[in-house]
Amino acid sequence: MKIFFFKTINFIKENPSILYSLILVFLIPLAFFINTYLINLSYEEDINKITQKKAVLIEDIINNILREQLNDDEKIQTIVENVISKDSEVVSLYVSKPQENKADTFRIVAANDESLIGKEQGAGFQDNLAWMTPEGIAFLDENDQERFWKVTKVLKNESDERIGLISMSLSLSGTDALINKTISKSYWVLIITIMVVLLFVSNQVRLFGYALMVEKLKEIDKMKDMFISMASHELRSPLGAIRGYIDFLKDKKEVLADEDAKHYVENISLSIDRLNALVADMLEASRLEGNRMPIEIAQIDSVKIIRESIEEIKPQAEQKGLQLAYNLTGDNPFILADADRLKQVLINLISNSIKYTPAGSVTISTALKNNELAIIIADTGIGISSEDQANLFNKFHRVQNEKTKNIVGTGLGLWITMEIVKRMKGRITVESIEGVGSHFTVYLPIAKK
């Protein structure tokens, strides 16, 4: 348990954002609770003030009505009964007059409870205070079931002489029910809000975890790129030396005379070529991922670049016995691209078409489409399935089937090609049918005249 505690403390120290989230988990719900509590408290106080004013107002109205009827006890009783019958909140109402021969004693002359009529009562604290206070008094009282506003005021005749007291109890059961219902709703809203906040904060904690994971992955990816770049540079020197020794051996008469030795040297030479291609592709991929590949967009002659690319790759087609044709439109405008990178893209695509075409032809053509020049490399090769087309431009993806098992490659060429085309504000598409051939099309923006 102690070890777990210290590990938790260390983890929070290393990730202060987690501590911030934990604080939010407690502070936000607490703030919501305090705010709701204060609002409900203020609401209850306001309601109490309103009901108090209502109770006093009712008694003032009754007082004004009774002013002209103070000498007729029966009429006073009738008025009391009418008030009780019309306002269910008035649960108690009686009128009392002071006894002439008995100090501090009042006799009830009218009441909603007729059994009280005629009874004497000693003046309590409330009655004495009301008798001495022109405005009357009002205070909250309660029993086990409900609360009341008890209001007692002096009754005065038309000559403004004190001749009695009117006492009323106004029930707050309806008001309290409304207050409790409102408070209950507000607390339910509070609970739901707190739950949403907790879910949000817990999600934030997970997001912090994901952010940390992303940072770690970025560091690992950066280390990987650095390793690939360093390893590629380091491999080039020994590969160059091995290439030199292989070329030296090829010129040796003893090697040329020995068929086995000659075969071994050719195999080593092919392996060196494959390693050189792999190192070159890894370096290109590293430069692209690290945004270290310089690309200078300028107006270039598309026809010139296409012809140069075809001439450079032509020996590969002739070696396989393939026809390498080109069909350029009469109006080939200047395009916006990097000349060297465009040549790299075209050589890569034409080389791929030659590699995957056992027999037939590879044709390069152009077409104008809207504000773009489309350069199409079409072959009569083995074609690509729809499943492989979906992943064709992914890094390290290679078409794996019976027809491609003896064709070497790194799986980086098409990814590098696509990235270069993107950086030149262009796009690349592929259309292919298995057993028929493939069409790779590069779209590049036309330079404005």
N, C-alpha and C positions, 0 to 999 in steps of 0.2 A: 504493500500500500504506500509506504513511504517513498519507494523507488518510483512508483507511478506518479506520485505527487510532484517529485522533483523533475521528472521527465516532462510533465505538463508545464511546470514553471519555465523550464528551459525552452520548450517549444514556443511558449507565448513570448519569451524574450527575443527569440530569433524571428518571430513573426508578429510584430506589434499590431498589424492590421487585425489579427484574431482578437486581441485584447479590445480593440475599438468595437468590434462586432459584439463581444460579450457585454461591454458597457451598454451598448444600444439595446441589447436584449432586456436589461433591467430598467434603464432610464426611460425608454419610450413608453412601455406599459405603465410605469409609475406616473409619468407625466399625464398620460391619458386618464388614469384613475383619479389623480388629484384634480384635474380639470373637470371631469364629470362630477366628482363629489362637490366641488365648489359651486358648479352651476346648479346642481340639484338643491344645495343648501340655500343659495340665493333665490331660487325659484320658490322654495317652500316659504321663505321669509316674506317674499312679495305676495304670495297667496294669502298668508296670515294677515298681512296689512290690509289687503283688499277685503277679506271677510270681516275684519274688525270694522272697517269703514261701513261695510254693508250692515252689520249689526247695529252700529250707532245710528245709521241713517234710518233703518226700520223703526228704531225706538223714537227717533225725532219725529218721524211721520205720525206714529201712534200718539205721541205727545201732543202734536198739533191738533190731531183729530179729537183727543180727549179734552182739550182746553175748554171747550164750550159745554162739555157734558160732565164736568167734575162733581156736580152736585147730585147727579142721578146715577146711583150705583147699578141699576138694572141696564141702563144704556151702556155703561162702561163694560159690563159683563158681555153684552151683545157684541160690542166692538172687539173685545178680547177673543170671543169665539170665532168671529169672522176672520180675524188675523190668523188664528191657529188653523182654521179650515183651508185657507188659501195659500199658506206658506208652510210646507212640510218641514222646512229647516228650523222653524221656531217650535221648539219642543216644550218650552215652559214660558209662561207669561202671566204675571199677576200685578195687580195694583194694590198698594196699601196706603193707609192714611194714619197719621200720628194720633194717639189717644190724648184727649184733652186733659184728663186727670192723672195720666200715668206717663211719667217722663221716660223717654227712650223706649217707648213701646208703640208698635204699629199694629193696626188691624187690617187684615186682607179684605178688600171690598169686592174684588173681581179676580178670577183666576181660571186658567184652562182646566184645572182640577177643581171641580165644584166643591169637593170635600174640604178644601182649604178656606173657602169663603166664610168670613166671620171670625176666623181664628186670630188670636193675638200672637205676636212674635216680638221678642226683644230685638232691639236694634243691634245688629252685629257690626263688625268692623266695616264691612262693605257698605252697609246702610248708613252708618254714621259718616263715613267718608263721602258718600254720594250726597248726603243731606247738606254737607258743608261745601261741596264742590259744584259750582254752577254747571260745569261741562259734563258732570257725571263721571263714572269710572267704568272701565272694561278690563277684564282679565281672562286669560285662558284657564280652563279647568278641564279635567278629564277623569273618566272612570276606566274600568277594565275594557270597555267596548268602544268608546269614542271620545272625541274632544268637543268642547263647547266654548263659545264666547259668552261670558256672562256680563251683561251690561245693566247698570242701575243708574237711573237719572231722576232728578227732582221734577215733580209735576207742579206747574205754576198756573195760576188762574189768569184771567185777563188783566188783573191789576199787578201781575208779576209777583204774586205772593206764593210762597211755598205751601202747598197743601197736601202733598203726598209724594210717594215714590212709585216708579214703574220699574219692574225687574224682568229681564228677558234672558232666556238661554237659547243661543243659536247653535244648532248642531253643525259640526264640521265633517260629518261622516261622508257626505258626497264629495266634498272638496278633498278630504284625505284620500278617498278612493281614487280620485283623479290624479292626485300627487303621487300616490304609490304606483299607479299604473304607469305614469310618465317616468318615474324613477326606475321602475322595473325595466321598461323599454330601453331607457338610456344605459342601464347596466348591461343589458343583453347586447346592445350595440357596442358597448365598451369591450365586452368579452370577445365578440366577433372581430372587432378592430384589433385587439391585442393578439388574437390568434393569427390574423392576416399579417400583422407586423412581425410576429415571431417566425411565421413561415418565410416572410420576405428576408428577415435577418439571417435565418438559418440557410436560406438559399444564397445570401451574400457570402456567408462563411464558406459554402461550397465553392462559390465563384472565386473567392480568394484562393482556395485550394487549387482550383483549375488554373488560376493566374500563375501561382507558384510553379505548377506543373509545366505550364507553357514556357515560363522563364527557363526552367531546367532543360526543357526540350530545345529551346533556342540555343542555350549554352552548348548542349550536346551536338546540335546541328552545326554550330559554329566550329566546334572542335573537330567535327568530322570533315568539314570543308577545309579547315587548316591542315588536317592530316592528309587528305586527298591531294591538296595542292603541294604540300611538302613531299609526299611520297612520289607524286608524278614527276616533280622536278628532279628528285633524287634518282628515279628510275631511268630518266632520259640519258644520263651520262653513261651508265654501264651498258644500256642498250645500244648506244652509239658505238661504244667500244666493241661490243660483240658483233654489231653489224660490220664494223671495219675488219675484224678478224675473219668473218664469214666471207666477205668479198675477197680478202687476201687468199683464203683457202680455195675459192672458186678458180683462181688463176693458177693454182699449183697443178703441174702436169700429173703428179702422182694421184691427186684427187680426181682429176678428170678421167684418168685411166682406170680407176677403180670404181665400178658401178655402185657398189654398196656405199663407199665413202661419198660418192657424188649424191646418192639418194639421201644419205644422212644430212649432208650439207644443205640440200634443197629443203628438207623438212625443217631444219633449224632456221633457215632463212624465212620460211613461211611463218614459223612461230614468232620470229622477231618482228615480222610485219604485223602480225596480230597484236603483239604486245605494244608495238608503237602506236597502232590505231587505238588500242584501249587507253593508253596513257594520254594520247592527244584528246580523245573524247572526254576523259576524266578532267583534264585541264580546262577544256572548253566549258564543261558543266560547272566546274568550280568557279570559273570567271563569271558565268551567267548568274549563278546563284548569289555571288558576292557583288553583283553589279560592277564588275571590273572589266567587262568587255567593251572596249570603245566602239561606238557606232556613230558615224558621221553621215547624216542624211544630206544628200545633195541631188541636184538634177543630173541624171546619168542617162546614157544612151542604152536603152534596153536591148536593142539588136546586137550591139557590140559585145555586151556582157554575155548574152545567150550564145553567140557564135564562139566566143573564147572558151566558154564552159564546154561546149560540144567538142571543140577541137582537143581540149585537154583530156576529155574522158573517152574520146574515140578509140584509142588503142585497146581499151578494155572490151568494147563491143566487138571489135575485129577479132580479138583473141578468142571470144566465145562464138564467133560466126554469126553475130546478130547484125541486123540492119539498123543503123542509127540515122534516122531521118529528121529533118526539121522543116516545118511549114509555117513561116512567119507571115503575118498579114502585111499588106502593102504599106499601111500607115501605122508604124510602131512608134508611138510618141516617147518623149523623155519621161522618165518616172522619178519619183522621190524615193531614194534608197541609198544604202551604202554599197558601193561597187564591189568591194572585196567580200563583204558578207553575203551579197546576193549571189556572187559566183560560188561561194562556199555552199549556199543553200541549193543551187542548181546542180552542182557537182554531186552533192550528197544524194539528192533525189534521183538523178540520172544513174548514178552508181548503184543505188538500191534497185532500180528497175532492171538494170543489166544483171545484177546479182540474182534476182528472183525470176528471171525470164530464161528458161532453158533453151528455147528456140523461138524464132520469129523476129520481132522488131521492137524498137523503142522510138517513139516519135515525139518531138518537141514542137509545140505550136503556140500561137498567141491569139488573143481575141480581146476586143475592147468591150467592156461591160460597164455602163454608166461612167463614173469617173475613175475607173480602175482598169489596169491592164492585167489580164489573166494569162499566166504562163502555164501551159498544160503539158505534163509529162505523162504520156500514155504508153503502156506496154502490153504485150500479149503473153504475160507471165502466168504464174500459178494462181494469182488472185488471192483475195483475203476474205475470210468469213465475216459475217455481220458482227459476231461476238468479238472477234479480234479487232475489227474496225473501231469499236467503242473504246478500246484501250490502246490503240495504236500509238498515240502520241504521249503515252505515259512513260515516265523514266524507267529504264531497264526492262520494258516490255518487249518480248520477241514472239513472233508467231511460231508456235510449236506444233508441228505435225510431221508426218512421214516425209513430205517433200522438202522440208526446211531443216531436217536434223543434221545434214552435212554442210549447211551454209553457216559460216562463222559470222559473228557480230556481237556488239556490246549491248544493244538495246538502248543506246543513248542517242544515236544519230538523228532519229525523227524528233525526239524531244528537243534536242539542240536546234534542229531546223525550225521547229515551231516557235521556240523562244526567240530566235533571231528575227523571224518574220514578224512576230508581235512587236518587237522593239523597233522595227522599221514601219510601224503603223499599218501593217498588212495582215493577211489571214491566209490560212491554208486549209484545203478540204481534200477529201479522198472519196472516190467512188470505185467500187471493185466488185467483181463477180468471180467466184471460185472457178478455176479452170478456163476462164476467158481473159482476164487481165485486170489492170488497175489504172485509174486516172488520178494523178495528184495535181492539184491546181493551186498555184500561188497567186494571190491577188495583191497588187501594190498600187498605191495612189499615183495618178497621173500628174505630172508637173503642170502648173498653170502657165499658159503662154503669156 
